[in-house]
Amino acid sequence: MRLLLDTPVYFWWRADRKRLSTTARRAIGDHGNTVHVSAATVWELSIKAHAKGWEDARVAHAREAGSLPLVHRDPFDRMLVAQARVDDLRLVSHERLLDAYGMSRLW
């Protein structure tokens, strides 16, 4: 399975795995799966690190994100949905609202 981690999922995987569902922990930890982290996640964490003082904290994707209906207004989540759709990845996220985009979400 090819997984794309939502920003909080990536952060929790690195800092506090107990916050992840058992299904998410198993899928991310399964060496048979390929885990992807989006540039949007790095971007979001960088912004939050700068804004909140945290210490640790592609064209087709942008086009797809811009074409998505405004079910979810967070631009970072919309970019993750777009990347998952374009690259045929399964998004690991706790946000049920993302299911409205008709893509595969694991939690």
DRENPA-3360 file (N, C-alpha, C; in nm, 2 decimals, always signed):
BEGIN
1 = MRLLLDTP = +0.09/-0.12/+0.00/+0.00/+0.00/+0.00/+0.09/+0.12/+0.00 ~ +0.05/+0.23/-0.07/+0.12/+0.35/-0.08/+0.05/+0.45/+0.00 ~ +0.11/+0.51/+0.11/+0.05/+0.60/+0.20/+0.10/+0.74/+0.19 ~ +0.02/+0.84/+0.21/+0.06/+0.98/+0.22/+0.01/+1.03/+0.36 ~ +0.10/+1.08/+0.44/+0.07/+1.12/+0.57/+0.02/+1.26/+0.58 ~ -0.09/+1.28/+0.64/-0.14/+1.41/+0.68/-0.04/+1.48/+0.77 ~ -0.04/+1.61/+0.78/+0.06/+1.68/+0.86/+0.06/+1.63/+1.01 ~ -0.06/+1.63/+1.08/-0.06/+1.59/+1.22/-0.02/+1.44/+1.23;
9 = VYFWWRAD = -0.06/+1.36/+1.13/-0.02/+1.22/+1.14/+0.13/+1.21/+1.14 ~ +0.20/+1.28/+1.05/+0.34/+1.28/+1.04/+0.40/+1.32/+1.17 ~ +0.35/+1.43/+1.22/+0.40/+1.49/+1.35/+0.39/+1.39/+1.46 ~ +0.27/+1.33/+1.47/+0.24/+1.23/+1.58/+0.33/+1.11/+1.56 ~ +0.35/+1.06/+1.44/+0.44/+0.95/+1.41/+0.58/+0.97/+1.47 ~ +0.62/+1.10/+1.45/+0.76/+1.13/+1.49/+0.76/+1.16/+1.64 ~ +0.65/+1.22/+1.70/+0.66/+1.27/+1.84/+0.57/+1.20/+1.94 ~ +0.46/+1.14/+1.90/+0.36/+1.09/+2.00/+0.28/+0.98/+1.93;
17 = RKRLSTTA = +0.33/+0.87/+1.90/+0.26/+0.76/+1.83/+0.13/+0.72/+1.89 ~ +0.11/+0.74/+2.02/-0.01/+0.70/+2.09/-0.13/+0.77/+2.04 ~ -0.11/+0.89/+1.98/-0.22/+0.97/+1.93/-0.28/+0.91/+1.80 ~ -0.20/+0.82/+1.74/-0.25/+0.76/+1.61/-0.34/+0.64/+1.64 ~ -0.43/+0.61/+1.55/-0.51/+0.49/+1.56/-0.42/+0.37/+1.55 ~ -0.47/+0.26/+1.60/-0.39/+0.13/+1.59/-0.38/+0.10/+1.44 ~ -0.48/+0.12/+1.36/-0.47/+0.09/+1.21/-0.37/+0.18/+1.15 ~ -0.36/+0.31/+1.18/-0.27/+0.40/+1.12/-0.12/+0.36/+1.16;
25 = RRAIGDHG = -0.10/+0.33/+1.29/+0.03/+0.29/+1.34/+0.08/+0.17/+1.27 ~ -0.01/+0.07/+1.25/+0.03/-0.06/+1.19/+0.07/-0.03/+1.04 ~ -0.02/+0.04/+0.97/+0.01/+0.07/+0.83/+0.13/+0.15/+0.81 ~ +0.16/+0.25/+0.89/+0.28/+0.33/+0.87/+0.40/+0.24/+0.91 ~ +0.39/+0.16/+1.01/+0.51/+0.08/+1.05/+0.53/-0.04/+0.97 ~ +0.44/-0.08/+0.88/+0.45/-0.20/+0.80/+0.56/-0.17/+0.69 ~ +0.67/-0.24/+0.69/+0.77/-0.22/+0.59/+0.73/-0.26/+0.45 ~ +0.62/-0.33/+0.44/+0.57/-0.36/+0.30/+0.50/-0.24/+0.24;
33 = NTVHVSAA = +0.47/-0.14/+0.32/+0.40/-0.02/+0.26/+0.51/+0.09/+0.23 ~ +0.48/+0.17/+0.14/+0.56/+0.29/+0.11/+0.50/+0.41/+0.17 ~ +0.57/+0.48/+0.25/+0.52/+0.60/+0.32/+0.57/+0.73/+0.25 ~ +0.48/+0.82/+0.21/+0.52/+0.94/+0.15/+0.48/+1.06/+0.24 ~ +0.57/+1.16/+0.24/+0.54/+1.29/+0.31/+0.55/+1.40/+0.21 ~ +0.44/+1.48/+0.20/+0.43/+1.58/+0.10/+0.52/+1.71/+0.13 ~ +0.55/+1.77/+0.03/+0.62/+1.90/+0.04/+0.53/+2.00/+0.12 ~ +0.39/+1.98/+0.10/+0.30/+2.07/+0.17/+0.31/+2.04/+0.32;
41 = TVWELSIK = +0.34/+1.92/+0.37/+0.36/+1.90/+0.51/+0.48/+1.97/+0.56 ~ +0.59/+1.96/+0.49/+0.71/+2.03/+0.53/+0.68/+2.18/+0.54 ~ +0.61/+2.23/+0.44/+0.58/+2.37/+0.43/+0.49/+2.41/+0.55 ~ +0.39/+2.33/+0.58/+0.30/+2.36/+0.69/+0.37/+2.36/+0.82 ~ +0.46/+2.26/+0.84/+0.53/+2.25/+0.97/+0.63/+2.37/+0.98 ~ +0.69/+2.41/+0.87/+0.78/+2.52/+0.87/+0.71/+2.65/+0.91 ~ +0.59/+2.67/+0.86/+0.51/+2.79/+0.89/+0.47/+2.79/+1.04 ~ +0.42/+2.67/+1.08/+0.38/+2.66/+1.22/+0.50/+2.67/+1.32;
49 = AHAKGWED = +0.61/+2.62/+1.28/+0.73/+2.63/+1.36/+0.77/+2.77/+1.38 ~ +0.76/+2.85/+1.27/+0.80/+2.99/+1.27/+0.70/+3.07/+1.35 ~ +0.57/+3.04/+1.33/+0.46/+3.12/+1.39/+0.45/+3.08/+1.54 ~ +0.47/+2.96/+1.58/+0.45/+2.91/+1.71/+0.58/+2.89/+1.79 ~ +0.69/+2.91/+1.73/+0.82/+2.89/+1.79/+0.85/+2.74/+1.81 ~ +0.80/+2.65/+1.73/+0.83/+2.51/+1.74/+0.98/+2.49/+1.70 ~ +1.05/+2.41/+1.77/+1.18/+2.38/+1.73/+1.19/+2.26/+1.63 ~ +1.11/+2.16/+1.65/+1.11/+2.04/+1.56/+0.99/+2.04/+1.47;
57 = ARVAHARE = +1.00/+2.10/+1.45/+0.88/+2.09/+1.37/+0.91/+2.04/+1.22 ~ +0.42/+1.99/-0.65/+0.44/+1.97/-0.80/+0.33/+2.03/-0.88 ~ +0.33/+2.07/-1.00/+0.24/+2.14/-1.08/+0.10/+2.07/-1.08 ~ +0.11/+1.94/-1.11/-0.02/+1.86/-1.12/-0.09/+1.86/-0.98 ~ -0.02/+1.86/-0.88/-0.08/+1.86/-0.74/-0.15/+1.99/-0.72 ~ -0.08/+2.10/-0.76/-0.14/+2.23/-0.74/-0.27/+2.25/-0.82 ~ -0.26/+2.20/-0.95/-0.38/+2.21/-1.04/-0.49/+2.13/-0.98 ~ -0.47/+2.01/-0.93/-0.57/+1.93/-0.87/-0.63/+2.00/-0.75;
65 = AGSLPLVH = -0.54/+2.05/-0.66/-0.59/+2.12/-0.54/-0.68/+2.24/-0.57 ~ -0.64/+2.31/-0.68/-0.72/+2.43/-0.72/-0.86/+2.39/-0.78 ~ -0.87/+2.27/-0.83/-1.00/+2.23/-0.89/-1.09/+2.16/-0.79 ~ -1.04/+2.13/-0.67/-1.13/+2.06/-0.57/-1.24/+2.15/-0.52 ~ -1.36/+2.09/-0.50/-1.47/+2.17/-0.44/-1.43/+2.22/-0.30 ~ -1.48/+2.32/-0.25/-1.44/+2.38/-0.12/-1.51/+2.31/+0.00 ~ -1.50/+2.17/+0.00/-1.55/+2.09/+0.11/-1.47/+2.12/+0.23 ~ -1.34/+2.13/+0.21/-1.24/+2.16/+0.32/-1.16/+2.28/+0.28;
73 = RDPFDRML = -1.16/+2.38/+0.36/-1.10/+2.51/+0.33/-0.95/+2.52/+0.36 ~ -0.89/+2.42/+0.43/-0.75/+2.43/+0.47/-0.67/+2.40/+0.35 ~ -0.59/+2.49/+0.30/-0.51/+2.47/+0.18/-0.41/+2.36/+0.19 ~ -0.36/+2.33/+0.30/-0.26/+2.22/+0.32/-0.33/+2.09/+0.30 ~ -0.45/+2.07/+0.36/-0.52/+1.95/+0.35/-0.57/+1.93/+0.20 ~ -0.61/+2.04/+0.14/-0.65/+2.03/+0.00/-0.53/+1.98/-0.09 ~ -0.41/+2.03/-0.06/-0.29/+1.99/-0.14/-0.26/+1.84/-0.11 ~ -0.28/+1.80/+0.01/-0.26/+1.66/+0.04/-0.36/+1.57/-0.03;
81 = VAQARVDD = -0.48/+1.61/-0.04/-0.59/+1.54/-0.11/-0.55/+1.53/-0.26 ~ -0.51/+1.65/-0.31/-0.47/+1.65/-0.45/-0.36/+1.56/-0.48 ~ -0.25/+1.56/-0.40/-0.14/+1.47/-0.42/-0.18/+1.33/-0.41 ~ -0.26/+1.29/-0.31/-0.31/+1.15/-0.30/-0.39/+1.11/-0.42 ~ -0.47/+1.20/-0.48/-0.55/+1.16/-0.60/-0.46/+1.15/-0.72 ~ -0.37/+1.25/-0.74/-0.29/+1.25/-0.86/-0.19/+1.13/-0.86 ~ -0.13/+1.10/-0.74/-0.03/+1.00/-0.74/-0.08/+0.86/-0.69 ~ -0.22/+0.85/-0.68/-0.28/+0.73/-0.64/-0.23/+0.67/-0.50;
89 = LRLVSHER = -0.23/+0.76/-0.40/-0.18/+0.73/-0.27/-0.30/+0.72/-0.17 ~ -0.28/+0.65/-0.06/-0.38/+0.64/+0.04/-0.35/+0.74/+0.15 ~ -0.43/+0.84/+0.17/-0.40/+0.94/+0.27/-0.43/+0.89/+0.41 ~ -0.33/+0.90/+0.50/-0.35/+0.87/+0.64/-0.38/+0.99/+0.71 ~ -0.51/+1.00/+0.76/-0.56/+1.12/+0.83/-0.68/+1.09/+0.92 ~ -0.69/+1.17/+1.02/-0.80/+1.15/+1.12/-0.92/+1.24/+1.08 ~ -0.90/+1.32/+0.97/-1.01/+1.41/+0.93/-1.11/+1.35/+0.84 ~ -1.23/+1.31/+0.90/-1.34/+1.25/+0.82/-1.39/+1.34/+0.71;
97 = LLDAYGMS = -1.38/+1.47/+0.73/-1.43/+1.56/+0.63/-1.37/+1.54/+0.49 ~ -1.24/+1.49/+0.49/-1.17/+1.46/+0.37/-1.24/+1.35/+0.29 ~ -1.32/+1.26/+0.35/-1.39/+1.15/+0.28/-1.48/+1.21/+0.17 ~ -1.52/+1.33/+0.19/-1.61/+1.39/+0.09/-1.54/+1.41/-0.05 ~ -1.41/+1.40/-0.05/-1.34/+1.41/-0.18/-1.33/+1.28/-0.26 ~ -1.39/+1.17/-0.20/-1.39/+1.04/-0.27/-1.26/+0.98/-0.29 ~ -1.17/+1.00/-0.20/-1.04/+0.93/-0.21/-1.02/+0.84/-0.10 ~ -0.92/+0.75/-0.10/-0.89/+0.65/+0.00/-0.82/+0.72/+0.12;
105 = RLW = -0.89/+0.71/+0.24/-0.83/+0.76/+0.36/-0.82/+0.65/+0.46 ~ -0.71/+0.64/+0.53/-0.69/+0.54/+0.63/-0.68/+0.60/+0.76 ~ -0.75/+0.55/+0.86/-0.74/+0.59/+1.00/-0.78/+0.49/+1.09;
% end
